[in-house]
Amino acid sequence: MRDRLRALADERGTTITELLEELATRELTAAEREQRAIEAASELGVEYNEQVEQAGQDAWAKIRAHQDGAAA
């Protein structure tokens, strides 16, 4: 794994540490994703609950399936 990280860092002209820092700042934690979902629902006037969460997950699954089907 370290060799792969080193190769990726070299290809980007950076270090493994900087590569990992970039990943850590770019990716949201589960708690951050949930907070953003709550905020987005609130902006739409929707109470965020398990049903809304499931509907969102289902919608994203359909979008991904469509993209995969379109790419085939």
C-alpha positions as CSV (number, residue, x, y, z in Angstrom):
1,M,0.0,0.0,0.0
2,R,2.8,2.4,0.9
3,D,4.4,1.8,-2.6
4,R,1.1,2.7,-4.3
5,L,0.7,5.8,-2.2
6,R,4.3,6.8,-3.0
7,A,3.6,6.2,-6.8
8,L,0.4,8.3,-6.6
9,A,2.2,11.1,-4.8
10,D,5.1,11.1,-7.2
11,E,2.7,11.3,-10.2
12,R,1.2,14.4,-8.6
13,G,4.5,15.9,-7.7
14,T,3.7,15.8,-4.0
15,T,4.4,13.7,-0.9
16,I,2.4,10.9,0.7
17,T,1.6,13.2,3.6
18,E,0.3,15.9,1.4
19,L,-1.7,13.4,-0.7
20,L,-3.3,12.1,2.5
21,E,-4.0,15.6,3.7
22,E,-5.7,16.4,0.4
23,L,-7.9,13.3,0.7
24,A,-8.8,14.1,4.3
25,T,-9.9,17.7,3.5
26,R,-11.8,16.7,0.4
27,E,-13.8,13.8,1.8
28,L,-16.6,14.3,4.4
29,T,-17.0,12.1,7.4
30,A,-20.3,10.3,7.9
31,A,-21.3,12.9,10.5
32,E,-20.5,15.8,8.2
33,R,-22.5,14.2,5.3
34,E,-25.5,13.7,7.7
35,Q,-25.2,17.3,8.9
36,R,-25.2,18.6,5.3
37,A,-28.2,16.4,4.5
38,I,-30.1,17.9,7.5
39,E,-29.2,21.4,6.4
40,A,-30.2,20.8,2.8
41,A,-33.6,19.3,3.9
42,S,-34.1,22.3,6.1
43,E,-33.5,24.7,3.2
44,L,-36.2,22.8,1.3
45,G,-38.6,23.0,4.2
46,V,-38.4,19.2,4.7
47,E,-37.9,17.5,8.1
48,Y,-34.9,15.2,7.8
49,N,-35.9,11.7,9.0
50,E,-35.2,8.1,8.2
51,Q,-37.8,8.1,5.4
52,V,-36.2,11.2,3.7
53,E,-32.8,9.6,4.1
54,Q,-33.9,6.4,2.5
55,A,-35.6,8.2,-0.4
56,G,-32.4,10.1,-1.0
57,Q,-30.4,6.9,-1.0
58,D,-32.8,5.3,-3.4
59,A,-32.7,8.3,-5.7
60,W,-28.9,8.2,-5.8
61,A,-28.9,4.4,-6.5
62,K,-31.2,5.1,-9.4
63,I,-29.0,7.8,-10.7
64,R,-25.9,5.6,-10.5
65,A,-27.7,2.7,-12.2
66,H,-28.7,5.0,-15.0
67,Q,-25.2,6.3,-15.4
68,D,-23.8,2.8,-15.4
69,G,-26.5,1.8,-18.0
70,A,-25.7,4.8,-20.2
71,A,-22.0,4.0,-20.1
72,A,-22.6,0.5,-21.3
